[in-house]
C-alpha cells in the first residue's frame, strides 16, 4: 500500500490533469489506483480520507491561483531614466490597473425556479433558487448522478457553467438521502 505522501502527491497530479469541476470521488479513486498500480476498488475503504485529501489539495490549488492572481495585480516598480545631474535612479511605482467595475445587466431575466429544463448536454435540471443553484440529473460513464451545484453565467459567451461548489450523489447516496429526509428535517427544526 502507498504512503499518505504518495497518495497526496498522486491526487495532486491527477487533479492538475483533470477537470476538477467534473471528476467524481469515485473516478479519482479509480485513477489513483491505476497510477499507484493498486488493485481496483482497494481504495474504497479509504473513501473519506481520500476525499479529505482531495478537498485539501483543491483548496491549496485554488489558494495558489488566487495568490498568483494577486501578485499579477500588484503594481510593478518602474525605473525612471537617469537624471542628467545625478547617477541615482528614482523608483516610482506604476499606477495599478484600474479595477473592473462589475456590470449590472438590468434586463437579464432571473432563472425560472422549479421548471424542468435541459442543458446543452441534454441533461434535465431545475433551479432551486433565482441564484442559479441547480439540481441536475445526469449519467457519466454509465453511472447516474443527482448533481446539486451552483452555476455562474460566463461573461464571454453567456452560457451557464458549474462552479466547483456542489456534490454529485450516486444512486446509493441519493436513496440514503431520501430515506433520511425526516431526520434532516428534525435536525433543522432543532436549530430554531
N, C-alpha and C positions, 0 to 999 in steps of 0.2 A: 504494500500500500504506500502511496505517496505521502510525503510530509505536508503539513499545513502550508509551509512556504512554497513548496512546489505547486500545490493546488491553487494558492492565491496567484502565483506568477502565471500559471496556465489560464486561469479565469480572466486575468487582465488581458492576456494575449488574445483570447477568444473574443472578449468584449470589444477590444480595439479593432478587430477584423469584422465584427458583426454589426448589424443594425440593432442597436441597443433597444430601440423602441419596439421591435418586433420579436426578439428572441425570448422564448419562454424559459422558465426554470428547468423544465424537463429537457428541452433542447440543449441548454447549457450543460446539464449533467451528461447527456449523451456525447457531446463534443469533448467534454472534459475526459470522459472515459476513453474516448478514441485517442486523444492527444497523449494521455498518460499510459496508453496501452493496457488498460484495465478491462476486466470482464464487463460486458454490457449489464446494466442495472445494478452493479455493485455499489454505486454511489447513492442509490435511492435511500439507503439507511441514513445518509448524512444530509438529507434534503434541507433541513432547517439551517444547518451550519453552512452549507454551500450557498444557500440563498442569502444568508447574512454576509458571507464573504463578498458575494457579488454586489450586494447593496452598498457595502462599504467601499468597494472598488469603484462603483459607478459614481458615488458621491465624490470620491477623490478625483476621478476623471472630470466630473462636472466642475469641481472647485478649481482644478488646474486650468480648465478652459476659461473660467471667469477671471482667474488671476492673470492669465496671459492676455486676455482682453483688456484688463485694467492697465497693464504695462503698456500695451499698444496705445491706449488713450492718454497716457501721461504726456505732458508737454516735453519735447526734447530741448536740449540746450544748443543754441546756435551761436557760433563764434563770429564776432564781427571782424572785419578786416583790420589789420594792424593800423594803428594811428600813425600818422607821419611823424609826430613828435615823440612817440614812445614805442618801445618794443613789446609792451604788455598787450595782452588780448583781454577784452571785456567779454564776459559771458552774459548773454541776455536770453532769458527763456522765451521760446516761441510761444505765440498765443495758442492756447489749447483749441482744438477743433470745436466749433460750436455744437452743442448737443442738439440732436434732432428732437424736434417737438413732435409729440405723438399727435398724429392727425385724427380728428374725430369725424367719422362719417355719420352725419346726422340722418341720412336717408337709408342707412343699412338696416334691413329688417332683422328682427330677432328670430332665432330658430323656433320652429314650431315645437311645442312640448307634447310628448306622448303620441305623436303621429308616427307610424311606422314608415320609414323611408329606405332607400337603397343607396349605398355609397358607390363610388366609381368601380369598385371590385365586385359589385353585385351582392354585398353582404347587407343583411337587414339591420337597421338600427333605429333607435329613437332617442331624442334628447330628454335628459332628466330635468333640465332647467334651461333657462334662457342664456346660460353662461357656457354653452357647448359641452356640458357633461353628458357623455353618450354611453348607452348600453348597446353593444354590437354583438350579434351572433354570427360567428364565422367558423370556417373549417380551415385548419392549417395542417398540412401533411397528414390528412386523413383523420385528424382529431378535432372534435367540435369544442368550441370555446364560447363562453359568455364573457365578453370583454367590457369592463367598466373603466372608462378613461376620459380624461379631459382633452378637448381638441382646441386648436387655435386656427385662426384664418391666416394663411400665408399672404403677406402683403404684396409679393411679386406676382403670383398667379391667381390669387383669390380662392384657392382650394383650401379645404379644411384638412389639417394634418394632426395626428395624435401626439400628445405630449408623452413624456416618459412616466408621468404620474398616472398610475392606474394598475389594474390587476386583470389577469386572464384566468378565468375559472374553467377547469376541465369538467367533464360530466360528473365525476365523483365529488369534486368540490362544490359544484352547483347544487347537486342533490343534498349534500350536507347542509349547505346554507339554507335551502328551502325548508328542510326538516327543523331547523333551529330558529326560524323567524320569530316564533313566540318567545323563545328565550332572549333573543336580541331585544325584542320589544320590552320585555320585563326589565332588562338591564338598563335600557334607555329611560324607562319610567322611573327607575330608582334614582336617576340623576337629577330629577326635577326638584 
